Amino acid sequence: MDDYFAVPEALAVRVAPPVMTATVTGLFRALGMTDAHAAQCAETLLYADRRGIDSHGVSNMFPYYVADLRAGRINPTPEPRVVRETPATATLDCDQGLGLSVAADAMRLAIAKASAVGMGTVVAGNGRHFGAAAYHAHLAADAGCIGLAMTVGGIQVTPTFGAEPMLGLNPIAVAVPARDRPPFVFDASMSSVAGNKIRIAKRLGLDVKPGWIAQEDGTPIMTAQPVPDRFHMLPLGGTRDLGSHKGYGLALIVDILSGMLAGTGPGFANVGNISHHCTAYRIDAFCDPDWFAETMAGYLDDLAACPPAPGEERVVYAGQVEAETEAERTRNGIPYHRDVVRYFVELAHELGVDTDLPTPA
């Protein structure tokens, strides 16, 4: 998480990851999920919180899951099924289950296919929110594969030159193992900034930066200012001059490789029916795995050793800071805003769930 969005320590309550995991698992069970789905959903969310991807952890997403589970928009006990399959591919019907759990199953199926035939791709339709794409890609890296994960996010992004949202936030994640180094884990939305970060900015009273969002008529907002009540997200790049056509095109690719390939259709025509894409590449199907591991580790070391530009402390690669954050938060606890902790304590009391969360003053 960019330091700009960090919860100030004066407002933070540090919570040990197992405590929040147990609380969230219990809440999901109380909302009708099976033990297995509840545990997997909690693990996906806490992966994000442990690694500093706060925009996709429990603080931003859980209230929406509660509302959607109570309204019947999420199936708490999905039974995903394969509707089309080859040795290397499958199309999955998620049965309206949360991608936090069902997409993890899709990636595990992709890994199994990669183990058998060298690579596996699973597309999934009729789903719900994916969580952090990095989690699903990282599953493949943990299995010794290269992982690719993407999903059609909420329809909030205008096309370049457009005045109406037509695209999802559409993150792409790639995870690559590298011997004993922290794996390369890239995860980014194809919008100018993750949509959930705008929620964090509003909660913390922060300004949005130039090129993040547009006015209702599609005009990019190019001055720092408080988050307006109504706005649209811009593609990665913000404006055409700064390369928004690239973010626009990449978002469209995610839509094609997820929603279109799953037989669901474009995201804007299927709001709420979310599609995912998971691919695993077995490295030894393509090259010598020992050479790859050694060369990848050296590649990352060389990047980290690059001399920093004036005023900068160091060069890092995607996944390095997240691994450092995970180590720190495992030792010291995850810093949640006190209002977030209060919300979980109150919800646990309402649903009769035992929790060891502290009650903020």
WOLINRA-V504789 format. One record per backbone hydrogen bond with DSSP energy under -1.0 kcal/mol. NH is the residue of the N-H (numbers start at 1). CO is the residue of the C=O. E is the energy in kcal/mol with one decimal. If there is no record, write none. Layout:
# WOLINRA-V504789
((NH,CO,E) (NH,CO,E))
This chain:
# WOLINRA-V504789
((5,2,-2.1) (6,3,-1.3) (11,8,-2.0) (13,336,-3.0) (15,334,-2.0) (19,16,-1.1) (20,16,-1.6) (21,17,-2.6) (22,18,-2.3) (23,19,-2.0) (24,20,-2.8) (25,21,-2.5) (26,22,-2.2) (27,23,-2.2) (28,24,-2.5) (29,25,-2.2) (30,26,-2.3) (31,27,-1.4) (32,29,-1.9) (33,28,-2.2) (38,34,-2.7) (39,35,-2.4) (40,36,-2.2) (41,37,-2.7) (42,38,-2.3) (43,39,-2.2) (44,40,-2.2) (45,41,-2.0) (46,42,-2.7) (47,43,-2.0) (48,44,-1.3) (49,45,-1.8) (50,46,-3.0) (51,47,-1.7) (52,49,-1.0) (53,48,-2.9) (54,52,-1.4) (56,53,-2.2) (57,54,-1.2) (61,57,-1.7) (62,58,-1.5) (65,61,-1.7) (66,62,-2.5) (67,63,-2.1) (68,64,-2.5) (69,65,-2.8) (70,66,-2.4) (71,67,-1.7) (73,68,-2.4) (74,68,-1.2) (75,96,-2.7) (81,93,-1.8) (83,91,-2.8) (84,91,-1.1) (86,89,-2.4) (90,121,-1.5) (91,84,-2.7) (92,123,-2.9) (93,81,-2.9) (94,125,-2.9) (96,126,-2.7) (97,94,-1.4) (99,129,-1.1) (100,129,-1.1) (101,98,-1.6) (102,98,-2.6) (103,99,-1.0) (105,101,-1.6) (106,102,-2.0) (107,103,-2.5) (108,104,-2.2) (109,105,-2.1) (110,106,-2.2) (111,107,-2.6) (112,108,-2.1) (113,109,-2.2) (114,110,-2.3) (115,111,-2.4) (116,112,-1.4) (117,113,-3.0) (118,114,-2.2) (120,280,-2.3) (121,88,-2.5) (122,278,-3.1) (123,90,-2.2) (124,276,-2.1) (125,92,-2.5) (127,274,-2.1) (128,97,-1.5) (135,132,-1.2) (137,133,-2.0) (138,134,-2.8) (139,135,-1.4) (141,137,-1.5) (142,138,-2.6) (144,141,-1.9) (145,140,-2.8) (146,281,-2.2) (147,175,-2.6) (148,279,-2.7) (149,173,-2.5) (150,277,-2.3) (151,171,-1.1) (152,275,-2.3) (156,154,-1.5) (156,167,-1.2) (157,167,-2.6) (158,233,-2.3) (162,159,-2.9) (166,157,-2.4) (167,157,-2.1) (172,188,-2.5) (173,149,-2.8) (174,186,-2.2) (175,147,-2.2) (176,184,-2.7) (181,178,-2.3) (184,176,-1.8) (185,318,-1.9) (186,174,-2.8) (188,172,-2.0) (190,169,-2.7) (192,234,-3.0) (197,194,-1.3) (198,195,-1.1) (200,196,-2.0) (201,197,-2.7) (202,198,-2.2) (203,199,-2.4) (204,200,-2.5) (206,201,-3.0) (208,225,-3.0) (211,221,-2.6) (212,209,-1.6) (214,232,-3.2) (215,219,-3.0) (218,215,-2.3) (221,213,-2.6) (225,208,-1.4) (232,214,-2.1) (233,156,-2.6) (234,212,-1.8) (236,190,-2.6) (238,235,-2.7) (239,237,-1.9) (243,240,-1.4) (244,239,-2.5) (246,243,-1.7) (247,236,-1.1) (248,244,-2.7) (249,245,-2.2) (250,246,-2.6) (251,247,-2.4) (252,248,-1.9) (253,249,-1.9) (254,250,-2.1) (255,251,-2.0) (256,252,-2.3) (257,253,-2.9) (258,254,-1.4) (260,255,-2.2) (261,256,-1.8) (262,258,-1.9) (263,260,-1.4) (264,259,-2.4) (265,259,-1.7) (269,266,-1.0) (270,267,-1.7) (273,270,-2.4) (274,127,-2.3) (276,124,-2.7) (277,150,-2.5) (278,122,-2.5) (279,148,-2.8) (280,120,-2.6) (281,146,-2.6) (282,118,-2.8) (285,282,-1.8) (286,283,-2.1) (287,283,-2.2) (292,288,-2.3) (293,289,-2.6) (294,290,-2.4) (295,291,-2.8) (296,292,-2.9) (297,293,-2.1) (298,294,-2.2) (299,295,-2.5) (300,296,-2.3) (301,297,-2.3) (302,298,-2.5) (303,299,-2.0) (304,300,-2.5) (305,301,-1.4) (306,303,-1.4) (312,309,-2.3) (320,317,-2.3) (323,319,-1.8) (324,320,-1.9) (325,321,-2.8) (326,322,-2.5) (327,323,-1.9) (328,324,-2.2) (329,325,-3.0) (330,326,-2.1) (331,327,-1.5) (332,328,-2.8) (333,329,-2.1) (334,15,-3.4) (336,13,-2.4) (338,11,-2.3) (340,337,-1.0) (341,337,-1.9) (342,338,-2.4) (343,339,-2.0) (344,340,-2.0) (345,341,-2.4) (346,342,-2.6) (347,343,-2.6) (348,344,-2.5) (349,345,-2.1) (350,346,-2.3) (351,347,-2.4) (353,348,-2.9))
